[in-house]
Amino acid sequence: MRLARLMKVFVTGRIPPEGRAELAQAADCEVELWDSDEPISRKELEHRVAGAHGLLCFLSDRVDKKVLDAAGPNLRVISTMSVGVDHLALDEIKKRGIRVGYTPDVLTDATAELAVSLLLTTCRRLPEAIEEVKNGGWTSWKPLWMCGYGLTQSTVGIVGLGRIGQAIARRLKPFGVQRFLYAGRQPKPQEAAEFQAEFVSALQLAAESDFIVVACSLTPETKGLCNGDFFQKMKKTAVFVNISRGDVVNQDDLYQALASGQIAAAGLDVTTPEPLPTDHPLLTLKNCVILPHIGSATYKTRNAMSLLASNNLLAGLRGQPMPSELKL
């Protein structure tokens, strides 16, 4: 009796143990792993993906036409360990009939927690305060020294009231936020009802909010959405936070807004590029807090993401419904 040929799977980096164990148990797959925490190079990716039936990748891997051509006609499934899919050439992938899995839901809570942490860190100037303790700047109690901005009775604007945007609002509500605004492609009355959130344009949200959190997907419509016009509309006391994708923000315009005092402060978990060069102008500003894209970085969440990504991949290869398939 002739044995069925194993399906080749390529994984672009070390995934957490739960996902790795799931792939290891797949008797119908031959799994090849890029065994490094450092991103795989373009050249190596194009070489290793050749002939693969399935690809498990990260948001740092750009899967474009060149990679798809290198993979060849066997490629049936791409599973990304992310909720964002802007690193995938979706039009080209759809044209080739390749199925795509992604990891929504499992990272919602962790990302929302990080967004709130970043907002509080930025508006209460915690990195500056810590530095003052270390460098001897803390000499005595002073009435206005290290003062920031509080959430009580404030207006919070959320750009993108999806799963993560709602989870952020849910966590901010107990802080005594008086009013929620949201912007997006269309009103979401059912989702907004929990927070009595008002649907407004992006520029109205900018003008009326004390705190702004960007939680939308990166699309052609949202690329560069937060630009000079947006920042000019904002209050001088307003705090801006981005946990979506770096390209939603025009970073040159953000730098000018922060450096000139047009807005009070910004907190970013995402930048363009990633990692941000250590000599980037934004890193010279005291009123800008930048994190290394750690929104989903809890052990539990990353393991759940790896397990879901592995299950998406295996289900797709076996012709079964994926737990989380992106509808193309």
SULHUGI-V611389 format. One record per residue. RES is the residue in three letters. PSI is psi in whole degrees, -180 to 180 (* if undefined). Layout:
BEGIN
res->{RES | RES}
psi->{PSI | PSI}
END
This chain:
BEGIN
res->{MET | ARG | LEU | ALA | ARG | LEU | MET | LYS | VAL | PHE | VAL | THR | GLY | ARG | ILE | PRO | PRO | GLU | GLY | ARG | ALA | GLU | LEU | ALA | GLN | ALA | ALA | ASP | CYS | GLU | VAL | GLU | LEU | TRP | ASP | SER | ASP | GLU | PRO | ILE | SER | ARG | LYS | GLU | LEU | GLU | HIS | ARG | VAL | ALA | GLY | ALA | HIS | GLY | LEU | LEU | CYS | PHE | LEU | SER | ASP | ARG | VAL | ASP | LYS | LYS | VAL | LEU | ASP | ALA | ALA | GLY | PRO | ASN | LEU | ARG | VAL | ILE | SER | THR | MET | SER | VAL | GLY | VAL | ASP | HIS | LEU | ALA | LEU | ASP | GLU | ILE | LYS | LYS | ARG | GLY | ILE | ARG | VAL | GLY | TYR | THR | PRO | ASP | VAL | LEU | THR | ASP | ALA | THR | ALA | GLU | LEU | ALA | VAL | SER | LEU | LEU | LEU | THR | THR | CYS | ARG | ARG | LEU | PRO | GLU | ALA | ILE | GLU | GLU | VAL | LYS | ASN | GLY | GLY | TRP | THR | SER | TRP | LYS | PRO | LEU | TRP | MET | CYS | GLY | TYR | GLY | LEU | THR | GLN | SER | THR | VAL | GLY | ILE | VAL | GLY | LEU | GLY | ARG | ILE | GLY | GLN | ALA | ILE | ALA | ARG | ARG | LEU | LYS | PRO | PHE | GLY | VAL | GLN | ARG | PHE | LEU | TYR | ALA | GLY | ARG | GLN | PRO | LYS | PRO | GLN | GLU | ALA | ALA | GLU | PHE | GLN | ALA | GLU | PHE | VAL | SER | ALA | LEU | GLN | LEU | ALA | ALA | GLU | SER | ASP | PHE | ILE | VAL | VAL | ALA | CYS | SER | LEU | THR | PRO | GLU | THR | LYS | GLY | LEU | CYS | ASN | GLY | ASP | PHE | PHE | GLN | LYS | MET | LYS | LYS | THR | ALA | VAL | PHE | VAL | ASN | ILE | SER | ARG | GLY | ASP | VAL | VAL | ASN | GLN | ASP | ASP | LEU | TYR | GLN | ALA | LEU | ALA | SER | GLY | GLN | ILE | ALA | ALA | ALA | GLY | LEU | ASP | VAL | THR | THR | PRO | GLU | PRO | LEU | PRO | THR | ASP | HIS | PRO | LEU | LEU | THR | LEU | LYS | ASN | CYS | VAL | ILE | LEU | PRO | HIS | ILE | GLY | SER | ALA | THR | TYR | LYS | THR | ARG | ASN | ALA | MET | SER | LEU | LEU | ALA | SER | ASN | ASN | LEU | LEU | ALA | GLY | LEU | ARG | GLY | GLN | PRO | MET | PRO | SER | GLU | LEU | LYS | LEU}
psi->{130 | 131 | 143 | 144 | 136 | 145 | 132 | 130 | 133 | 131 | 127 | 4 | 178 | 120 | 156 | 159 | -35 | -42 | -39 | -40 | -38 | -44 | -38 | -27 | -6 | 101 | -19 | 6 | 145 | 109 | 126 | 132 | 134 | 103 | 69 | 150 | -13 | 145 | 143 | 143 | 160 | -45 | -44 | -39 | -47 | -34 | -47 | -27 | -11 | 126 | -1 | 143 | -30 | 145 | 126 | 119 | 174 | 171 | -16 | -4 | 118 | 111 | 94 | -171 | -38 | -42 | -42 | -40 | -41 | -35 | -42 | -177 | -13 | -25 | 118 | -25 | 135 | 126 | 119 | 136 | 64 | 163 | -31 | 145 | 19 | -10 | -3 | 136 | 81 | -37 | -45 | -39 | -43 | -41 | -33 | 1 | 26 | 133 | 150 | 129 | 148 | -179 | 64 | 176 | -54 | -21 | 4 | -52 | -46 | -41 | -39 | -40 | -43 | -39 | -45 | -41 | -45 | -39 | -48 | -41 | -41 | -48 | -26 | 8 | 40 | -44 | -40 | -44 | -42 | -42 | -38 | -36 | -41 | -36 | 5 | 9 | -17 | 100 | -34 | 174 | 132 | 138 | -41 | 5 | 133 | 24 | 142 | -146 | 140 | 160 | -23 | 129 | 23 | 171 | 125 | 127 | 131 | 120 | 104 | 92 | 55 | -156 | -49 | -41 | -42 | -41 | -33 | -47 | -40 | -37 | -29 | -27 | -45 | -12 | -3 | 23 | 132 | -34 | 136 | 134 | 154 | 151 | 153 | -168 | -35 | 159 | 149 | 72 | -37 | -47 | -36 | -22 | -36 | -30 | 5 | 40 | 141 | 133 | 124 | 170 | 162 | -39 | -33 | -39 | -43 | -41 | -32 | -9 | 144 | -31 | 136 | 129 | 123 | 119 | 26 | 166 | 155 | 117 | 171 | -31 | -32 | -11 | 124 | 17 | -42 | 92 | -166 | -43 | -42 | -50 | -32 | -28 | -24 | 154 | 150 | -20 | 4 | 151 | 132 | 131 | 134 | 119 | 17 | -90 | 147 | -37 | -8 | -21 | 135 | 103 | -30 | -43 | -37 | -42 | -46 | -41 | -39 | -45 | -31 | -6 | 14 | -36 | 161 | -45 | 164 | 145 | 128 | 129 | -8 | 146 | 173 | 118 | -179 | 125 | 155 | 132 | 142 | -15 | 15 | 139 | -35 | -29 | -7 | -9 | 133 | -26 | 26 | 118 | 124 | 128 | 158 | 55 | 65 | 24 | -42 | 14 | 69 | 152 | -44 | -45 | -46 | -35 | -42 | -39 | -43 | -38 | -43 | -42 | -40 | -43 | -37 | -46 | -50 | -42 | -43 | -43 | -32 | 5 | 23 | 165 | 134 | 147 | -38 | 94 | 136 | 125 | 115 | *}
END
